[in-house]
Amino acid sequence: MASTKSSKQLTPAAKAAAVIISLGADEAAEVYKYLGEDEIETLSYEVAKLDRIPDENMQSIMEDFYGLCVTRKVVADGGVVYAKSILEKAFGPEKAEDYMNRVSQSLQTRAFEFIRKANYKSLASV
């Protein structure tokens, strides 16, 4: 059975579940679209385990989440270097390099994808 815990007793995964719950089902579904199968399973498990979170605990969780977003620029900073940094922390340098090679190939392929879709007469007039 799910239980009520203070924000300090919750694991990071449970706090992520609390944030997902606070979004509501429609917005949470949009977030899920960007997650891998393992992440979806873990997050859904945590959502199912959580019971009611007292308002003061939820406020604390949201403040922590906001602070993380602001101080680490979670949402604002991206790019290849950041992607590699995340992969290295998650999987180590060798596996990160493998992933980045695939990502780089995909980025290069997609960079010129618009040409394949363009009307050849329009391209000829340029």
CYANA upper distance limits for C-alpha pairs under 8 A (distance plus 0.5 A):
  1 MET  CA     49 LYS  CA      7.68
  2 ALA  CA     48 ALA  CA      7.95
  2 ALA  CA     49 LYS  CA      5.27
  2 ALA  CA     50 LEU  CA      5.78
  2 ALA  CA     51 ASP  CA      5.46
  3 SER  CA     49 LYS  CA      7.78
  3 SER  CA     50 LEU  CA      6.63
  3 SER  CA     51 ASP  CA      5.63
  3 SER  CA     52 ARG  CA      7.93
  4 THR  CA     50 LEU  CA      7.52
  4 THR  CA     51 ASP  CA      6.07
  4 THR  CA     52 ARG  CA      6.30
  4 THR  CA     53 ILE  CA      6.46
  4 THR  CA     54 PRO  CA      8.26
  5 LYS  CA      9 GLN  CA      6.55
  5 LYS  CA     10 LEU  CA      7.19
  5 LYS  CA     53 ILE  CA      7.47
  6 SER  CA     10 LEU  CA      7.25
  6 SER  CA     53 ILE  CA      8.17
  6 SER  CA     54 PRO  CA      8.31
  6 SER  CA     57 ASN  CA      6.29
  7 SER  CA     15 LYS  CA      7.99
  7 SER  CA     57 ASN  CA      5.59
  7 SER  CA     58 MET  CA      7.69
  7 SER  CA     60 SER  CA      7.21
  7 SER  CA     61 ILE  CA      6.73
 10 LEU  CA     14 ALA  CA      6.12
 10 LEU  CA     15 LYS  CA      6.68
 11 THR  CA     15 LYS  CA      6.75
 12 PRO  CA     16 ALA  CA      6.68
 13 ALA  CA     17 ALA  CA      6.75
 13 ALA  CA     42 THR  CA      8.20
 13 ALA  CA     43 LEU  CA      7.29
 13 ALA  CA     46 GLU  CA      7.19
 14 ALA  CA     18 ALA  CA      6.72
 14 ALA  CA     43 LEU  CA      8.27
 14 ALA  CA     46 GLU  CA      5.90
 14 ALA  CA     47 VAL  CA      7.73
 14 ALA  CA     50 LEU  CA      7.92
 15 LYS  CA     19 VAL  CA      6.84
 15 LYS  CA     61 ILE  CA      6.93
 16 ALA  CA     20 ILE  CA      6.77
 16 ALA  CA     43 LEU  CA      7.83
 17 ALA  CA     21 ILE  CA      6.60
 17 ALA  CA     43 LEU  CA      6.31
 17 ALA  CA     44 SER  CA      8.00
 17 ALA  CA     46 GLU  CA      6.22
 17 ALA  CA     47 VAL  CA      5.53
 17 ALA  CA     50 LEU  CA      8.42
 18 ALA  CA     22 SER  CA      6.67
 18 ALA  CA     47 VAL  CA      7.55
 18 ALA  CA     50 LEU  CA      8.28
 18 ALA  CA     53 ILE  CA      8.43
 18 ALA  CA     58 MET  CA      7.84
 18 ALA  CA     61 ILE  CA      8.09
 19 VAL  CA     23 LEU  CA      7.01
 19 VAL  CA     61 ILE  CA      8.02
 19 VAL  CA     62 MET  CA      7.35
 19 VAL  CA     65 PHE  CA      8.44
 20 ILE  CA     24 GLY  CA      7.57
 20 ILE  CA     28 ALA  CA      6.04
 20 ILE  CA     47 VAL  CA      8.38
 21 ILE  CA     25 ALA  CA      7.84
 21 ILE  CA     28 ALA  CA      7.72
 21 ILE  CA     47 VAL  CA      7.58
 23 LEU  CA     27 GLU  CA      6.11
 23 LEU  CA     28 ALA  CA      6.27
 24 GLY  CA     28 ALA  CA      6.43
 25 ALA  CA     29 ALA  CA      6.49
 26 ASP  CA     30 GLU  CA      7.12
 27 GLU  CA     31 VAL  CA      7.00
 28 ALA  CA     32 TYR  CA      6.73
 29 ALA  CA     33 LYS  CA      7.04
 30 GLU  CA     34 TYR  CA      7.97
 31 VAL  CA     35 LEU  CA      7.59
 32 TYR  CA     40 ILE  CA      6.96
 35 LEU  CA     39 GLU  CA      6.35
 35 LEU  CA     40 ILE  CA      6.57
 36 GLY  CA     40 ILE  CA      6.64
 37 GLU  CA     41 GLU  CA      6.64
 38 ASP  CA     42 THR  CA      6.59
 39 GLU  CA     43 LEU  CA      6.41
 40 ILE  CA     44 SER  CA      6.36
 41 GLU  CA     45 TYR  CA      6.53
 42 THR  CA     46 GLU  CA      6.80
 43 LEU  CA     47 VAL  CA      6.63
 44 SER  CA     48 ALA  CA      6.59
 45 TYR  CA     49 LYS  CA      6.73
 46 GLU  CA     50 LEU  CA      6.78
 53 ILE  CA     57 ASN  CA      6.88
 53 ILE  CA     58 MET  CA      6.62
 54 PRO  CA     58 MET  CA      6.72
 55 ASP  CA     59 GLN  CA      6.56
 56 GLU  CA     60 SER  CA      6.79
 57 ASN  CA     61 ILE  CA      6.73
 58 MET  CA     62 MET  CA      6.64
 59 GLN  CA     63 GLU  CA      6.58
 60 SER  CA     64 ASP  CA      6.69
 61 ILE  CA     65 PHE  CA      6.68
 62 MET  CA     66 TYR  CA      6.50
 63 GLU  CA     67 GLY  CA      6.48
 64 ASP  CA     68 LEU  CA      6.63
 65 PHE  CA     69 CYS  CA      6.76
 66 TYR  CA     70 VAL  CA      6.67
 67 GLY  CA     71 THR  CA      6.35
 68 LEU  CA     72 ARG  CA      6.17
 68 LEU  CA     73 LYS  CA      7.99
 68 LEU  CA     74 VAL  CA      7.59
 69 CYS  CA     73 LYS  CA      5.72
 69 CYS  CA     74 VAL  CA      5.30
 69 CYS  CA     75 VAL  CA      6.88
 70 VAL  CA     74 VAL  CA      7.59
 73 LYS  CA     77 ASP  CA      6.34
 77 ASP  CA     82 TYR  CA      7.91
 78 GLY  CA     82 TYR  CA      5.90
 78 GLY  CA     83 ALA  CA      7.31
 79 GLY  CA     83 ALA  CA      6.65
 80 VAL  CA     84 LYS  CA      6.61
 81 VAL  CA     85 SER  CA      6.70
 82 TYR  CA     86 ILE  CA      6.78
 83 ALA  CA     87 LEU  CA      6.76
 84 LYS  CA     88 GLU  CA      6.54
 84 LYS  CA     96 ALA  CA      6.91
 84 LYS  CA     97 GLU  CA      8.17
 84 LYS  CA    100 MET  CA      7.02
 85 SER  CA     89 LYS  CA      6.78
 86 ILE  CA     90 ALA  CA      6.64
 87 LEU  CA     91 PHE  CA      6.24
 87 LEU  CA     92 GLY  CA      7.55
 87 LEU  CA     93 PRO  CA      8.30
 87 LEU  CA     95 LYS  CA      8.30
 87 LEU  CA     96 ALA  CA      5.40
 87 LEU  CA     99 TYR  CA      8.18
 88 GLU  CA     92 GLY  CA      4.93
 88 GLU  CA     93 PRO  CA      5.44
 88 GLU  CA     94 GLU  CA      8.45
 88 GLU  CA     95 LYS  CA      8.02
 88 GLU  CA     96 ALA  CA      5.56
 89 LYS  CA     93 PRO  CA      8.49
 91 PHE  CA     95 LYS  CA      6.30
 91 PHE  CA     96 ALA  CA      6.59
 92 GLY  CA     96 ALA  CA      6.51
 93 PRO  CA     97 GLU  CA      6.57
 94 GLU  CA     98 ASP  CA      7.01
 95 LYS  CA     99 TYR  CA      6.79
 96 ALA  CA    100 MET  CA      6.53
 97 GLU  CA    101 ASN  CA      6.60
 98 ASP  CA    102 ARG  CA      7.07
 99 TYR  CA    103 VAL  CA      6.66
100 MET  CA    104 SER  CA      6.38
101 ASN  CA    105 GLN  CA      6.74
102 ARG  CA    106 SER  CA      6.67
103 VAL  CA    107 LEU  CA      6.59
104 SER  CA    108 GLN  CA      6.65
105 GLN  CA    109 THR  CA      6.66
106 SER  CA    110 ARG  CA      6.60
107 LEU  CA    111 ALA  CA      6.49
108 GLN  CA    112 PHE  CA      7.67
109 THR  CA    113 GLU  CA      7.01
110 ARG  CA    114 PHE  CA      8.23
112 PHE  CA    116 ARG  CA      7.74
113 GLU  CA    117 LYS  CA      7.16
114 PHE  CA    118 ALA  CA      6.55
118 ALA  CA    122 SER  CA      7.79
118 ALA  CA    123 LEU  CA      7.63
119 ASN  CA    123 LEU  CA      6.98
120 TYR  CA    124 ALA  CA      6.62
121 LYS  CA    125 SER  CA      6.86
122 SER  CA    126 VAL  CA      7.28
